[in-house]
């Protein structure tokens, strides 16, 4: 039910809760900010528990596309200065939603080969600690048709505000499992006949040499550190993206896109 009462106190319980969610201190909830991302959340399966909007947003033309949906969500108006106190962006758009964190799919269920219109490729991110990079990988993986993404412990949270914004809504749709130990992902993948392919600057083959119609668990490390020997040793093969000699590395999402879209090209031929 829409609540027209304006929150005027910085110490209001709703605002305190929103800040805790924004800062990652409420593990069961996620912080969604901005008109486009909130719109994606509304048409996804994410369970929204509260919406906070500024008076300026309510009076803007953008509010019209949210008004009917917000009647089904507990929503509150807050002053502009207080909205700035909860926002995670430099230029707040005036709308924030708090939602329940999506329930993770079981790893055994995610790594199921079977019939599927999506690519037989799953992405595993090892200690990727930049939330914007991680979110961009989710967006790229969904665009190319990957079946899901796994994120290792000691990585950024795929549902941090920065990750969500970079994913542009893909985090709401693409199966994503966090805190997956590399040994667990590799073990289950091997049981299901899925090849383990690690991306490394010194890879044995290029991404163009691979038959991407075979099911593969595709492992990436961070831009700064890459993959350690203990992870590379678990792979059936290592691949690289050939580059000019004076280029040290590619952005993680760019590398992911290059490889996955080659896999997509092969799958469609």
Buried (B, 14 or more C-beta within 10 A) or exposed (E): EBBEEEBEEBEBEBBEBBBBBBEBEBEEBBBBBBBEBBBBBBEBEBEBBBBBBBBBBBEBEBBEEBEEBBEEBBBBBBBEEBBEEBBBEEEBBBBBBBBEBBEBBEBEEBBBEEEEEBBBBBBBBBBBBBBBBBBBBBBBBBBBBBBBBBBBEEBBBBBBBBBBBBBBBBBBBBBBBBEBEBEBBBEBBBEBEBBBBBBBBEBEEEBEEBEBEEBBBBBBBBBEEBBEEEBBEBBBBBBBBEEEEEEEBBEBBBBBBBBBBBBBEBBEE
